[in-house]
Amino acid sequence: MKHLVSTLTAYSAIAALQLVFLSPVHAKTDRSAKEKQVTSSEFRYDKPFVAAKSLLPKTTSELTNNSVVEQSTDKVKAQQSTLNKTNKHQQHLGVNKSSSDIVVSSVNEFWIYESWVTLQQDIDYDGYHSAFSIEFDADTIFTRAPVYAVLYLGRDGVYDAIHVSSEFYIYSEDSTDTFTIESTLVSGFSPSDYDILLELYDADTEELVAFTDAYDDNELAYLPLESENNEYVVEDTVVIVEEHGGAWSLLPLFLLGGIVLKRRSIKLFRR
């Protein structure tokens, strides 16, 4: 009986060693934060916006109806239909700005009368959207003025510039000259409630002349957004490595066999 207890004790110790050495190894997954990436498109009068190569300075002179229509729809010659704006006004991109940093240079010459936001594309139906559009109506005291807009997205009063628009005309207080920017958040935006900041710049002077944000317009506040790479559920891959101890794995079998043989020999001896 003493031999049996000692054998079982030895077996238990070996089994414990096996559990220690053969415990599963889990691979660590490294998720590095991706940089913020956004793609945007521009529309006017329900059509994709095509910027002209050059815009006339702002004016207070009267425009004929034909001139207004031609400028507002940007009907230019084929060779003027494309504009490489890679380096134009792009100094705004990548800039972080807080509400306290906004300083408007003009006084009552430009203003953003109204803006509308539409949320789009919620692939995983979690209530957070990876695309949105903002349509805004900017007005001026001038009969015609060339401007461009900078679109920001942020939280807690801190904004990141995500798009710089092409230059376009606004016409006095015309309510039909609205401009639309559609943006898709590709990466870098975790699911959260974001605010929009929209700045308007005078294309003649490069000065900030008007802006609107979540404090001025509730339409621009607490938008449930996330980037496209968060629209899909990605499960972590766990790798389990099982190691076999060779002779250590066979030893328990030999011990069990020895215990069985010993019990049989004891029974035979007693007979």
C-alpha positions in Angstrom: 0.0 0.0 0.0 2.9 2.3 0.8 4.4 1.6 -2.6 1.0 2.5 -4.3 0.8 5.9 -2.4 4.3 6.8 -3.3 3.7 5.9 -7.0 0.5 8.1 -7.1 2.4 10.9 -5.5 5.1 10.7 -8.1 2.5 10.6 -10.8 0.8 13.7 -9.5 4.0 15.6 -9.3 4.8 14.8 -12.9 1.4 15.7 -14.1 1.7 19.1 -12.4 5.0 19.7 -14.1 3.4 18.9 -17.4 0.7 21.5 -16.8 3.3 24.1 -16.1 5.4 23.4 -19.2 2.6 22.7 -21.6 0.3 25.6 -20.8 -1.0 27.3 -23.9 0.9 30.3 -25.3 -1.3 33.1 -26.6 0.0 35.3 -29.4 -0.2 39.0 -28.7 -1.9 41.2 -31.4 -0.4 44.6 -31.9 -2.9 47.2 -33.1 -1.2 50.4 -34.0 -3.3 53.5 -34.3 -3.8 54.4 -37.9 -3.4 58.0 -39.1 -6.6 59.9 -39.8 -7.6 59.6 -43.5 -10.6 61.2 -45.1 -11.9 61.3 -48.7 -14.3 64.1 -49.8 -16.3 65.2 -52.8 -17.9 68.5 -53.6 -21.3 69.2 -55.1 -23.3 72.3 -56.2 -26.8 72.5 -57.7 -27.1 68.7 -57.2 -24.1 68.1 -59.5 -20.4 67.3 -58.9 -18.6 70.7 -58.5 -16.0 71.5 -61.1 -13.8 74.5 -60.2 -12.6 77.0 -62.7 -8.9 77.7 -63.2 -9.3 81.3 -62.2 -11.9 83.3 -60.4 -12.6 87.0 -60.8 -12.2 89.2 -57.7 -15.2 90.1 -55.6 -17.3 92.9 -56.9 -20.2 95.1 -55.8 -21.2 95.9 -59.4 -24.4 94.5 -60.8 -24.3 91.2 -62.7 -26.6 90.3 -65.5 -28.7 87.2 -65.1 -26.6 85.4 -67.7 -23.4 86.2 -65.9 -24.7 84.9 -62.6 -25.9 81.7 -64.1 -22.7 81.1 -66.0 -20.5 81.7 -62.9 -22.7 79.8 -60.5 -22.7 76.7 -62.5 -19.0 77.0 -63.4 -19.5 76.4 -67.1 -16.0 76.8 -68.4 -14.1 75.6 -71.4 -12.9 72.0 -71.5 -9.3 73.1 -71.0 -10.3 74.9 -67.8 -12.5 72.2 -66.4 -9.8 70.7 -64.2 -7.9 72.4 -61.4 -4.9 71.0 -59.6 -5.4 72.2 -56.1 -2.9 69.9 -54.5 -0.8 72.8 -53.1 -3.5 75.6 -53.1 -4.8 76.4 -49.7 -3.6 73.0 -48.4 -1.7 74.7 -45.5 -4.9 74.3 -43.5 -4.9 70.5 -43.7 -3.5 68.7 -40.7 -3.9 71.7 -38.5 -5.4 71.3 -35.0 -7.6 74.2 -33.9 -9.5 75.1 -30.8 -12.5 77.4 -30.6 -10.4 80.0 -28.9 -8.0 80.1 -31.9 -10.7 81.4 -34.3 -10.3 85.0 -35.3 -12.4 86.5 -38.0 -10.8 89.3 -39.9 -13.9 90.9 -41.6 -16.7 92.5 -39.9 -20.2 91.8 -41.2 -19.0 91.3 -44.8 -19.4 87.5 -44.9 -21.5 85.1 -42.9 -22.8 81.5 -43.0 -26.6 81.8 -43.0 -27.4 78.1 -42.5 -26.0 74.6 -42.7 -27.5 71.1 -42.9 -25.8 67.8 -42.0 -26.8 64.4 -43.3 -25.4 61.2 -41.8 -24.6 58.3 -44.2 -23.2 54.8 -44.3 -23.7 52.7 -41.1 -22.5 49.3 -42.3 -22.6 47.5 -39.0 -25.8 49.2 -37.8 -24.2 50.3 -34.5 -25.5 53.8 -34.7 -22.1 55.3 -35.8 -21.8 56.5 -39.4 -18.6 56.5 -41.5 -19.8 59.1 -44.0 -21.6 62.4 -43.8 -22.4 65.5 -45.9 -22.7 69.2 -44.9 -24.5 71.6 -47.1 -24.2 75.3 -46.2 -25.4 78.7 -47.5 -22.8 81.4 -47.2 -23.8 85.1 -47.9 -21.9 88.3 -48.4 -22.5 92.0 -48.7 -20.8 91.8 -52.1 -22.6 91.0 -55.3 -20.1 88.3 -56.1 -17.2 87.0 -54.0 -14.8 84.1 -54.5 -14.4 82.0 -51.3 -13.3 78.6 -50.1 -14.2 76.5 -47.1 -12.2 74.4 -44.6 -14.0 71.6 -42.9 -13.0 70.4 -39.4 -14.0 67.5 -37.2 -13.3 67.3 -33.5 -14.3 66.7 -29.9 -14.3 68.9 -26.8 -13.6 72.1 -28.6 -10.5 70.8 -30.5 -10.8 70.3 -34.2 -8.8 68.6 -37.0 -9.0 70.0 -40.6 -10.2 67.1 -42.8 -11.0 68.9 -46.1 -10.1 72.2 -47.9 -12.7 73.0 -50.6 -12.2 74.3 -54.1 -12.7 78.0 -54.7 -16.3 78.9 -55.5 -18.5 82.0 -55.8 -21.2 83.2 -53.5 -23.7 85.8 -54.6 -24.9 88.3 -52.1 -27.7 86.8 -50.1 -28.8 84.3 -52.7 -30.3 81.2 -51.1 -29.7 79.0 -54.1 -25.9 79.1 -54.1 -25.4 76.5 -51.4 -22.3 74.3 -51.4 -22.0 70.7 -50.3 -19.1 68.6 -49.1 -19.5 64.9 -48.7 -16.8 63.2 -46.6 -16.0 59.5 -45.9 -13.9 58.8 -42.8 -11.5 56.1 -44.0 -9.4 55.5 -40.9 -8.3 57.1 -37.6 -11.7 57.9 -36.1 -12.8 55.9 -33.2 -16.6 55.6 -32.5 -17.7 58.8 -30.7 -19.8 61.9 -30.9 -18.0 64.5 -33.0 -18.6 68.2 -33.7 -18.1 70.1 -37.0 -16.4 73.4 -37.5 -16.7 75.1 -40.9 -14.6 78.1 -41.8 -15.0 80.4 -44.8 -12.0 82.2 -46.4 -11.9 85.1 -48.8 -10.1 83.7 -51.8 -8.8 87.2 -52.7 -7.1 87.9 -49.4 -6.8 84.4 -47.8 -8.3 85.8 -44.6 -10.9 84.0 -42.4 -14.1 85.8 -42.9 -16.8 83.6 -41.3 -17.3 80.4 -39.5 -19.9 78.2 -37.8 -19.5 75.5 -35.2 -21.4 73.4 -32.7 -21.8 76.4 -30.4 -23.6 78.4 -33.1 -25.6 75.6 -34.7 -26.9 72.5 -33.0 -26.9 70.8 -36.4 -23.1 70.5 -36.1 -23.0 69.0 -32.6 -22.7 65.5 -31.3 -22.6 63.6 -34.6 -22.2 59.8 -34.0 -19.3 59.0 -36.4 -16.6 56.4 -36.8 -14.1 55.5 -39.6 -14.7 52.8 -42.1 -12.2 50.5 -40.5 -14.4 50.4 -37.4 -17.5 49.5 -39.4 -16.4 45.8 -39.5 -16.0 43.5 -36.5 -12.5 42.1 -36.5 -11.8 39.3 -34.1 -8.4 38.8 -32.5 -6.6 35.7 -33.7 -5.3 33.6 -30.8 -2.5 31.2 -31.6 -2.3 28.2 -29.2 1.1 26.4 -29.2 1.0 22.9 -27.8 4.4 21.4 -26.9 4.9 17.6 -26.5 7.5 16.6 -24.0 8.6 13.3 -25.7 9.6 11.0 -22.9 7.7 13.1 -20.4 4.5 12.3 -22.2 5.1 8.6 -22.2 6.1 8.4 -18.5 2.6 8.7 -17.1 1.5 5.8 -19.3 4.4 3.6 -18.0 3.4 4.6 -14.4 -0.2 3.7 -14.9 0.8 0.4 -16.5 3.2 -0.3 -13.5 0.3 0.4 -11.0 -2.0 -2.1 -12.8 0.7 -4.7 -12.9 1.6 -4.2 -9.2 -2.1 -4.6 -8.2 -2.4 -7.8 -10.2 0.8 -9.2 -8.6 -0.5 -8.4 -5.1 -3.7 -10.3 -5.8 -1.9 -13.3 -7.2 0.5 -13.3 -4.2 -2.5 -13.3 -1.8 -4.1 -16.2 -3.5 
